[in-house]
């Protein structure tokens, strides 16, 4: 006998079914849609199937955000930085690829217009009760000089603009520039965002909000003056208070839509073109006209401003919302993990509130729910400047059990606070016993610039000598290159360049040793040997060091090797960066030959069309 347990799921009763079940024949009725799961057990026997129906179970399934643990880094491309991504920030080599940070404070008058457009990266907007405002733009790029955002500000307006997309699919130029934008603006502002190619988060706003073309999730803590949201490639979650003006329009959303109402709602509700189901979990709903499962019109309360939701591929839920105090009470006291998960997800939009940050600090210390801890850590990362938050991260790193939380803590601390003696000492203490590769590499990267500290120097030497992970060893080698004059460091780098099992470590060690290639005869032999290595990456790094040697007897061989690397990479389309870097080396060796090489590449490009 075989037994199968089949869960037949109906996510919300059909409004039309509920209407018919009440025996309504008039054009208007009151409904209360609900989420239902109808389990059924089927027992298949050789004789005949037997079905046993169980009672319907009504449950409340909250929306929640799930944060994936950080992914380990991939091996770097030749002459390109090691890239690691965590929580929206990009890391490279022994520090972040953050090329610059624009930070400016100013005053905005009530009702000011704040407009952002063509932003390649996430946008996070906090709000304040005062007139003070702040903009922080972080630029990430492969290039040393990233593309800029245009910034314009007056007392009544603020504008941030990126370059227009030149053609379909052109999200950024060859330098890979992305921006992370964080604004603090007065609550009484009117917000306009257009063409944002990542997620958007907005705090409590008393003005209007208009979003168009967002390639990511949208979360709005609270909107009061009306909202217009369209063309979103992700979910939309928004709380509404004191609906006024033109009401709310949400359309063309490739994901679910959740609207929560913080006060008694008086609105005219209409949905259409919804591919999922619609749940109206509000009191005083009077359905009007003919209805289907997803398209209907209804009066909420006494009616009033319009709330239109159209062309949504996921589910649509309209429900009562909670204020910050109510959400904090759920987070701190609910016995159900699903309720706390939902509360911390909703509170994340209110992280600029000091009470919310304090609750998140407590969650890092006491919470057993991994999802709650992960969300709290992610949201607090931007507030590591606060001593209490910084201490909470250090404690989580030292004694925490959740590796994603610990990684977030390490990243938040490493960026700016490894320069503080107490923080650095505690990071080194964690490093001595840490088992997670990605956390060890993050700590090594964070302390690398403080190699003059004897404790840091010893930690880097130990890491290069004995760490099992090549990512950690390569970061240590890169940092120790600044101390290549030290005899112990020189010997370690030489040994790594000769015999480390991983190519990336050998390449980094070669680069560090190149600083002494003119004075150490054994280095010439080592670098020349790598010119014929089976890896073209090793050949390139050997070539780079030998060019600095400036030995005339090697020039013909180096010119020929440079031509070989350029043509091989160019014809196979491997790595444009290597082609350009090798052309620079060739110009140092033989400028006329570099010009001929460029002409040859140009001719080959023409013939390829």
Secondary structure, DSSP 8 states (H G I E B T S, - for coil): -EEEEEEEEESS--HHHHHHHTT--SSEEE-----EEEEEEEEE-SS--EEEE---EE-------------------TTS--EEEETTEEEETTEE-EEEEEEEEEE--TTEEEEEEEESS-EEEEEESSSEEEEEEEEE-SSSS----EEEEETTEEEEE-----STT--S-TT--EEEEEEEEESSEEEEEEEESS-EEEEEESS-EEEEEESS-EEEEEE-S-EEEEEESS-EEEEE-S--TT-EEEEEESS-EEEEESS---EEEEEEEESS-EEEE-SSEEEES---SS-EEEEETT--EEEEEEEESS-EEEEE---HHHHHHHHHH-S-HHHHHHHHHHHGGGTTSHHHHHHHHHHHHH---HHHHHHHHHHHGGGTTSHHHHHHHHHHHHH-S-HHHHHHHHHHHHHH-TTSHHHHHHHHHHHHH---HHHHHHHHHHHGGGTTSHHHHHHHHHHHHH-S-HHHHHHHHHHHGGGTTSHHHHHHHHHHHHH-SSHHHHHHHHHHHGGGTTT-HHHHHHHHHHTT-S-HHHHHHHHHHHHHHT-GGGHHHHHHHHHHHHHHHHHHT--HHHHHHHHHHHHHH-HHHHHHHHHHHHHHHHHH-
